[in-house]
């Protein structure tokens, strides 16, 4: 099954990519835990751009992998049903928008 097939199946369950990503992250420490790891790894300015008003600064798959580590990414890949080698790219593509959507007032909700 391709990554696109996996995402299409997940999206058909509702909530869009952002909802799916939020649900998966909740199973692996929550979005706030992921953001804390990104902050600890030195990506606080990027995280703050997602929380605040204005454009979201992108993050790379390599930065995601560096901050979260292979064990955490394996958990997320398993939860999403996607190959491990593609999960960091998937997160880097969708995490900024998911955080932005979950923080309408600049503070992470829930």
N, C-alpha and C positions, 0 to 999 in steps of 0.2 A: 504494500500500500504506500502510495506516495504521500509526501507532506501535504500536498494540495488536497488529496482525497481525505486525509485525516482531518484537516481543518474544515473541509466542507461538511463532513459528518458531524463534527463538534458544533459547527455554526448552526446546523439544522436543528440542534437542540435548543436554540435560543440564546440571546445575550450577546451575540457577536463575538468577535475575537477578544475584545476587551473583557467581556463578561466571562468568557472561558478562561482567559489568562488569570483574571482575578480569582476565580474559583480554584484553579490549579495551584496558584501561589498560596491560597489559604490552607491548602493541604500540606504545604511544605514550609510553614513558618509565617505565612501571611505576607501581604504586600509591604507592610511596615518593616518586617524583618528583612525582606529583600532590599528595601531602600536603606536600611541601616548598614547592611553589608556593602552596598554601593558607596555609601558615605564613608565607611571605614576604609574602603579601598582607594579613596581619594577622588571619587566622582560626585562629590557633594554639589558642585556648581551645576552639573547636569541635572541631578535630582531636583534641585531648587528651581530650575527652569521649568520642570514638568509640574511642579506644585504652584508656581506663580503664574501671573498673567503674562501673555506674550508667547513668542514661539518656543517650542520644545527643542532643546539641544539634543541632537541624536547621540546615541551610544552604539559602539560597535559590538559585534559578536565576541571579539577577543576581550573587550573590556568586561562584558557580562561573564564570560568564562573565568577571567582572572578574579573577579569579585566574588562570584558564587561558588566556584570550585566544581570539580567533576561530580562529586557525590550528590550535591544539591541539584545539579543539572540532570543527572541520571534519574532522580526522583521526578523531576518535572517532565522529562521525556517520557517516562513510564506513564505518568498521569495523563499526558496528552496523547499518548500512543503514537509518538513520532520518533524517528531515529535520533539517537543521541547526538550525532554529528550535525544535526540541523536545529536542535533546540535553542542554542545560544543565538543563532541568527533570527529565529522566530521571536524570541523574547526581545532582542534588540530592536526589532522592527515594530513591535506592538506595545512594549512596556511604557514608553513615554506617553502615548495617547491614553493608555489605561490609567496611569497615575493621574494624568490631567483630568480625565473624566471622573475619577474617584476623589478629586480634591477641588470641587467647584469654588470654594472660598479660600483656597490656598492651604488648606489643612486636609490631610487624608481622612476620609470618612470611613467609619467602621473599622 
